[in-house]
Amino acid sequence: MLIKICGITNLKDAQNAVSFGADALGFVFAKSPRRIDPKKAKEIIEKIKGKALATGVFVNESATRVEETAEYCGLDAIQLHGNETPLYCANIKVDRIIKAFRIKDTASLKAIKGYDNVFAYLLDTFSKDRYGGTGRAFDWDIAVKAKSLGKPIILSGGLNSGNIGEAIKVVRPYGVDISSSIESEPGKKDAGLMKCIIEEIKALD
């Protein structure tokens, strides 16, 4: 199971995540308390290259800017967390695209149809005010239904050491995305919490 630690803002957190066994690291280039400058992200990615997949998180950004940032930073994948259309995803020149969808109820699954060319769907909790990082979970039975759409499912939204076991048991996702529940403050990871949840996931996998 792919373990993605999102909202990396510094080298220490990146190195800790890799040493604990994370498979992918998320770097947020959109407006967020976890936003990182491309130059800083590039410096971190160069030091962890080959040890974990570097994923850039973008929200309603121009395709040109996404492509330029991906090339400059050496990103392995991009995660589109806004209102990007299927056509946008089809035309963007990046090999591995993860399209995020904010889940409110079963009707939210209708928005996923048409995104046939992306690598995976990331399911996060709906919020009127944020595109991600809510720290709240949604109904995992909806994620189970999403598996029938034919793409790998990455589960996100409020996952923590208290519910990760149940989430994995119910959904059996391709991957999990962890961020706010392992922070000492927004953008700063707590090494102990991060190590604990990664070990728990690996034990369950």
LINBELKA-V171324 format. One record per pair of residues at least 24 apart in sequence whose C-alpha atoms are under 10 Angstrom apart, sorted by the first residue. I is the first residue (numbers start at 1). GAP is how many residues later the second one is. If there is no record, write none. Layout:
# LINBELKA-V171324
i: <I I>
gap: <GAP GAP>
This chain:
# LINBELKA-V171324
i: <1 1 1 1 1 1 1 1 1 1 1 2 2 2 2 2 2 2 2 2 3 3 3 3 3 3 3 3 3 3 3 3 4 4 4 4 4 4 4 4 4 4 4 4 4 5 5 5 5 5 5 5 5 5 5 6 6 6 6 6 6 6 6 6 6 6 6 6 6 7 7 7 7 7 7 7 7 7 7 7 7 7 7 7 7 8 8 8 8 8 8 8 8 8 8 9 9 9 9 9 9 9 9 9 9 9 9 10 10 10 10 10 10 10 10 11 11 11 11 11 11 11 12 12 12 12 13 13 13 13 13 13 13 14 14 14 14 14 14 15 15 15 15 15 16 16 16 16 16 16 17 17 17 17 17 17 18 18 18 18 19 19 19 20 20 20 20 20 20 20 21 21 21 21 21 21 21 22 22 22 22 22 22 22 22 23 23 23 23 23 24 24 24 24 24 24 24 24 24 25 25 25 25 25 25 25 25 26 26 26 26 26 26 26 26 26 26 26 26 27 27 27 27 27 27 27 27 28 28 28 28 28 28 28 29 29 29 29 29 29 29 30 30 30 30 30 30 30 30 30 31 31 31 31 32 32 32 32 32 32 33 33 33 33 33 34 34 34 34 34 34 34 35 35 36 38 38 38 38 39 39 39 40 41 41 41 41 41 42 42 42 42 42 42 42 43 43 44 45 45 45 45 46 46 46 49 49 49 50 52 53 54 55 55 55 55 56 56 56 57 57 57 57 57 58 58 59 59 59 59 59 60 60 62 62 63 63 63 63 63 63 64 64 66 66 66 67 67 67 68 70 77 78 79 79 79 79 80 80 81 81 81 81 81 82 82 82 83 83 84 85 85 85 85 86 86 86 86 86 86 86 87 87 87 88 89 89 89 89 90 90 90 90 91 95 96 97 98 98 98 98 99 99 100 100 100 100 100 100 100 101 101 101 101 101 102 102 102 102 102 102 102 102 102 103 103 103 103 103 103 103 103 104 104 104 105 105 105 105 106 106 106 106 106 106 107 108 108 109 109 109 109 109 110 112 112 113 115 115 116 116 116 117 118 118 119 119 119 120 120 120 120 120 120 120 121 121 121 121 121 121 121 121 121 121 122 122 122 122 122 122 122 122 122 122 122 122 123 123 123 123 123 123 123 124 124 124 124 124 124 125 125 125 125 126 132 132 132 133 133 133 133 133 133 133 134 134 134 134 135 135 135 135 135 135 136 136 136 137 137 139 140 140 140 140 140 141 141 141 142 143 143 143 143 143 144 144 144 144 145 146 147 147 147 147 157 159 160 160 160 160 161 161 161 161 161 161 161 162 164 164 164 164 164 165 165 165 165 165 165 166 168 168 168 169 169 172 176>
gap: <153 167 171 172 173 174 175 200 201 203 204 152 171 172 173 174 175 199 200 203 49 151 152 171 172 173 174 175 194 195 198 199 48 49 50 51 150 151 152 171 172 173 174 175 194 50 171 172 173 174 175 177 184 189 193 28 48 49 50 51 127 150 171 172 173 174 176 181 183 25 26 27 28 29 49 50 126 171 172 173 176 179 180 181 182 26 27 28 33 36 171 178 179 180 181 24 25 26 27 28 31 32 35 177 178 179 180 26 30 31 33 34 177 178 179 29 30 32 33 34 36 37 32 176 177 179 31 174 175 176 177 178 181 30 31 33 34 38 175 29 32 33 36 37 173 174 175 176 178 179 35 172 174 177 178 181 30 33 34 35 32 33 176 171 174 175 176 177 178 179 30 31 173 174 177 178 181 29 30 31 172 173 176 177 180 28 29 30 31 152 27 28 29 30 31 52 53 151 153 26 27 28 29 30 31 152 153 27 28 29 30 31 49 51 52 53 151 152 153 27 28 29 30 31 48 51 52 27 28 29 30 31 51 159 27 28 29 30 32 37 40 26 27 28 29 30 31 51 52 101 27 28 99 100 98 99 100 101 154 155 100 152 153 154 155 99 145 146 151 152 153 154 151 152 151 31 32 34 35 30 33 34 33 28 31 32 33 34 27 28 29 30 31 32 33 30 31 29 28 29 30 31 27 28 29 25 26 27 26 24 24 24 24 41 42 43 24 41 42 24 25 41 42 43 24 26 24 25 41 72 73 24 25 26 30 25 26 28 29 30 31 28 29 26 27 28 25 26 27 25 24 42 41 39 41 42 43 41 42 41 42 43 50 51 48 49 50 28 48 31 26 27 29 30 26 27 28 29 30 31 32 27 28 30 27 26 27 28 29 25 26 27 28 26 24 24 24 24 54 55 56 24 55 24 31 32 53 54 55 56 24 25 30 31 55 24 25 26 28 29 30 36 54 55 24 34 35 36 37 39 40 54 34 35 38 33 34 36 37 33 35 36 37 39 40 35 34 38 33 34 36 37 40 36 34 37 36 34 36 33 34 35 34 33 34 32 33 34 30 31 32 33 34 54 55 25 26 28 29 30 31 32 33 34 53 29 30 31 32 33 34 35 51 52 53 54 55 30 31 32 33 34 53 54 30 31 32 33 34 53 30 31 32 33 31 24 25 47 24 25 45 46 47 48 53 24 45 46 47 24 25 43 44 45 46 24 44 45 26 30 28 26 27 28 30 31 26 29 30 29 24 27 28 29 30 26 27 28 29 26 25 24 25 26 27 24 38 33 34 36 37 32 33 35 36 37 39 40 35 33 34 36 37 40 32 35 36 38 39 40 38 33 36 37 35 36 33 25>
